[in-house]
Amino acid sequence: MFGNFEGWLFSVVFIVVVWIYLLIRKGPVAALGASMVLSFAFPVWLKVDIGGAPIDVRTAIALINLLSFILHPRGFHPQGKILLPLTLLDCCMAMIYLSHIATDSFATGFTPMLPCLAYCEWVLPYVAGRYAIRDRNDLKWVASWVLGVLLLLGLTACFESLTKVNPFEFVFGNRPTELASRHAARFGLKRAFAPTMHPIFFGMMMTVLMPWLVCMWQSSESRRIRGLTVFAGVIALAGTVFTISRTPVITILIAASLTLALRFKVLRWPLGLSLAIAIGVFVAFPNEVMDAASRWTGGGDKPRLIEIDGEAVVTSSSRSRLHILGIYSEALAKAGLFGYGSEATTGFPLRIPGVDGTFKSANLFKQVDNGYILLTLRFGWVGGACLVILFLTAIATGLSLYFERPDQLFPGVVACLLAVVASFSLLLVFMSYDFGLPILWTMGVLSGLASARTEER
């Protein structure tokens, strides 16, 4: 079993060896795409402090790739322009990057490291995806690596749930348990978390990577490869189910429905009507729906009585997501344009005024299970608006790429998935970096495709 540093070093060296081989054989673009995908298969809890910044395996690989990509003569655009043509997504990413710097400068003071930390958190994974795609022909190469990673992660998740042994912990050491118990179970099965910090984060990471299976299927005419793609999809779905988390599974189902509606016009009215009915039932009976979903998925914990804004409210771990806006409403109002900063909103419980109360003793609201609320507390109303704009722009970019080339479904699938993540998933789970980094990387891929389209024109 490795220690933290030894495990981190082994992971980085292993990926770098693969990266060097691909760099020599296929060039910086192919090496960047493959090595970044490969880094998703290593534990997120392996971190090394460098200059006061905790650098995990994925960030380290992205930094190595970026440096090499800039210095390598084949890393540049044929006309010497590494970023041009710019896209709307580039502008949105710049906005949230500047929002991060402004917020933390107001909250804790500006330091020379702050722009670097903000860049590593937001821009670095994004440009790693953007540089990995020069045109649509690069998608198949990246998809083949994603297929392998999904197979590996899906199989290890199934093994973990059935045997109660996490292979990643066995090799790299136990993960920290501040977010979830190591032995959390439902239906008598261990909830798989694989290389992430929480089962729901692992399920969301698998969900974010699944559109690449569609890309692999469409780009290959080989029956063997298509059969392997279907097998990988089944295994990935099984691994997601073995997290026994509701949000990732529902996200996959809704995203698949939207994709079918996007691809086949005849299905749009039936699927749209079904979705509208489901939303109507939830709006009319939110508590009953949450309680039923909890019972059907191994929950069903006893309701508790708490006080919110001077009123007694019955809640539970499943219902708590319905009350989270009321709990943090005062803090959100006081967050202002630039919020409380990263230091006050990193780790749980939060260290900001207005969120201390008796509800924390029940551990129901210790975590902020809402991506928009947590980011608005951190970056203020400006940062929250930037996140919404970022998602809307990514969705619009994916749809525009699909409608331009309807024969290539991948951008449309990504757009459907991001629409579900933005409108559903992030209302139930905060945007942990475990799956947030793959989301930013995927947005970078869309930006690369959009930039290539503009250049072709």
Secondary structure, DSSP 8 states (H G I E B T S, - for coil): ---HHHHHHHHHHHHHHHHHHHHHHH-HHHHHHHHHHHHTTS-TT-EEEETTEEEEHHHHHHHHHHHHHHHSTTSS-TTS-SS-S--HHHHHHHHHHHHHHHHHHHHH---TTHHHHHIIIIIHHHHHHHHT-SSGGGHHHHHHHHHHHHHHHHHHHHHHHHHS--HHHHHH-----SSS-TT-EETTEE---TTSSSHHHHHHHHHHHTHHHHHHHHH---HHHHHHHHHHHHHHHHHHHTTT-HHHHHHHHHHHHHHHHHH-GGGHHHHHHHHHHHHHHHHHSHHHHHHHHHHHTT-----EEEEETTEEEEE-TTTHHHHHHHHHHHHHHHHTTT-S-HHHHSSSS--STT--SGGGGGTSSSS---HHHHHHHHHHHHHHHHHHHHHHHHHHHHHHHHHH-TT--HHHHHHHHHHHHHHTGGGTS---HHHHHHHHHHHHHHHHHHHHHHHH-
